[in-house]
Each structure stands twice: as structure tokens, then as C-alpha cells.
């Protein structure tokens, strides 16, 4: 099951895909070394096929959720004091 993200969420790259696909109206394939493992980006939108549009420093790319994780930690309001 793929992870769901909210638009605007910060995400971190867990591992690099075999290639990157640009988030342009006509996507193009790019080498995966444009981003690095651990690099953070912002979720722009959800795309068909299980891809997420994510804005990184070197551009916006379509990335499958298996390669990214959210960096926003949910607040635990039910913690016992």
C-alpha cells in the first residue's frame, strides 16, 4: 500500500529511483543523481499511477511513494504525563 501525503507536506528521499521523471506537462526522464538520498522537498500534488509531484532544489519531479517519507511528525496529544 502506498503512503498518502498532504499537499504542502515536507518529504525526504529514502532511496533513489532508477530514473526521475520531471513534473512538467510533458514529463521527461532524467538521471536520478539530480537529487540525493536524504534531500527534502515539498509535495505539490498527486498524480495518476501512484506518483507524487515533489519540488526539490533542482526542480519538480514525479516520485513514487516508496522512495519518499514524510518529515512532518504527528503530534501525540494522548501522551501520559
N, C-alpha and C positions, 0 to 999 in steps of 0.2 A: 504494500500500500504506500502510495506516495504521500509525503508530508504536505500539508496545506500551509500557506503563508498569507499574511495580510499585506495588501499593497502598502508600501512605505516601511515595511519591516527590514531591519538590517540583517543580512545573511553573510555567512563565512563559507569560503570554499573548503570542502573536506578533501576532495581529490579532483584531479583534472580529468575531464572527458577526453576521448581520443581526438576530438576537434571541437572548435567553438563555432557556433552559428550566430551571425550578427542579428540584432533585433530590428533590422531595417524592414520596410515594406517588402523588399525583395531580398530575403536573407542570403548571405554568402558565407561559405565556410572559411574559417581562419585557423591558424595553428593554435594549439592550446597554451603555448607559452606566453600569450598576451596577458594572462592572469597567473597568479601564483597561489599555491596552496596556502590557506590562511588569510588571503586577501578578502576584504569586506566590501559589500556592495548593498544597494537598496533595491528592493523588489519594485518593479514598475507595473507589471501586470501578469495575468495568467494567460497562457497561450494554448492552443489545441495540441494534443499529443503528449500532455504531461510536462510541458516546458513552462518555465518562468522567465519573464523578461527581467534582467537584473542589470543595473547601471553600475559599472566599475570605473576606476580612474581612466582606463584606456578605451572605454566605450561601453555600449549596451549589448548584451549577449543573451541568447536563449539557452537556458541551462536546465537540465532535468533535476528534479528534487533530490535524487540520490547523491548528487555531487555537492549539495549545499545544506547548511543547517542555520537555524535562526540564532542570532546572538542576543536577542532580547529574552531575558529571563522572566518567567511569570512570577508575580509576587505571591508569596504564601501568606494569606490572610488568616489561615486557620492554625498558625503555629502556637504551640502551648508555651506559656511564659512561666 
